């Protein structure tokens, strides 16, 4: 069993340590009290309290000056270090080394690439900022933002469905497998996000508008899962242009599929957001391109 003796030891007050250091540096109680904007009796009482705590005489009081005893020299060495650490802590807490955390949420297709390049440049300009980036389905990112878990969010939603700091038209493309196309199958196999996921209703409405039958052949909440499923020939899908890979082929309007222009990218932050959050929002806007107001 561990001893509780350490918990019962007295803690030296920095104010008392400051008093004895000042006396030692000035050489007299009178000069030290003037530097500390205190009275001589108050400074003397503080030194006496230290001596009681230390169990040793710390200062030799002469006719003209005051000198530390051997025990006093030992205490003064620690006192100076403790006071210096206190000053260092105060400077650190008051200065630019204090970290500011910015919680950013983005859709999965904005993880990596240009986004991380932009974030790296931003942190070089703001080394005190710590970024907490979460990604996922836009509906989850938007929900996290609305409940206060994010400071800044980039989301996809129906055009003009909510007010945003800035917005951009989301460029969507119909895609099929480059090696194993499936658009001509009947019914058309569809690769989609789960129910209520983005683009799903647009896909089914467009297929039905062609008078074609469809079936859900593959469902995934992961963008990479959707991309891989299409590439391997499990079906066609509707994805942002930036998510199209070399393993996909874009289905043009010659196929009969209509252009889908129903979605927006929207940047969200609160009017009361910290200045650094607004700076990051501007950096994201520059990365994405000229926004539509």
PEKA-V710604 format. One record per residue. N is the residue number from 1. NEAR is the number of other ideal C-beta (glycine too) atoms within 12 Angstrom. Layout:
n near
N NEAR
N NEAR
//
This chain:
n near
1 4
2 6
3 8
4 8
5 9
6 9
7 9
8 8
9 12
10 15
11 13
12 28
13 19
14 24
15 24
16 32
17 33
18 30
19 41
20 46
21 36
22 34
23 42
24 33
25 22
26 23
27 20
28 24
29 32
30 22
31 20
32 30
33 24
34 16
35 21
36 26
37 12
38 23
39 16
40 24
41 14
42 21
43 34
44 27
45 20
46 34
47 43
48 22
49 21
50 37
51 27
52 16
53 21
54 28
55 12
56 19
57 22
58 37
59 36
60 22
61 23
62 12
63 8
64 12
65 19
66 32
67 22
68 31
69 22
70 16
71 21
72 28
73 21
74 17
75 32
76 32
77 19
78 22
79 34
80 23
81 18
82 24
83 26
84 18
85 16
86 21
87 17
88 15
89 16
90 15
91 14
92 15
93 13
94 11
95 14
96 14
97 16
98 16
99 18
100 23
101 20
102 33
103 28
104 41
105 40
106 43
107 40
108 36
109 35
110 35
111 24
112 20
113 16
114 20
115 28
116 19
117 17
118 29
119 29
120 20
121 20
122 30
123 24
124 13
125 16
126 24
127 18
128 20
129 32
130 20
131 31
132 21
133 34
134 27
135 28
136 31
137 32
138 38
139 27
140 28
141 36
142 30
143 21
144 27
145 34
146 18
147 13
148 13
149 19
150 34
151 33
152 42
153 44
154 44
155 41
156 45
157 32
158 23
159 21
160 15
161 18
162 20
163 16
164 29
165 30
166 29
167 29
168 30
169 24
170 36
171 25
172 33
173 30
174 39
175 39
176 36
177 33
178 19
179 14
180 21
181 26
182 33
183 33
184 18
185 22
186 14
187 21
188 34
189 32
190 41
191 41
192 37
193 36
194 20
195 14
196 16
197 33
198 40
199 39
200 31
201 21
202 31
203 39
204 26
205 19
206 31
207 35
208 18
209 15
210 22
211 12
212 24
213 15
214 29
215 22
216 26
217 24
218 28
219 24
220 27
221 23
222 24
223 35
224 20
225 25
226 40
227 29
228 23
229 33
230 42
231 31
232 25
233 27
234 30
235 37
236 44
237 54
238 42
239 44
240 34
241 22
242 27
243 35
244 28
245 25
246 12
247 22
248 35
249 25
250 31
251 34
252 15
253 14
254 10
255 23
256 18
257 31
258 22
259 22
260 32
261 18
262 25
263 31
264 31
265 38
266 39
267 45
268 36
269 33
270 20
271 11
272 10
273 25
274 21
275 16
276 29
277 32
278 22
279 25
280 40
281 33
282 23
283 32
284 38
285 27
286 19
287 29
288 31
289 18
290 12
291 22
292 19
293 13
//
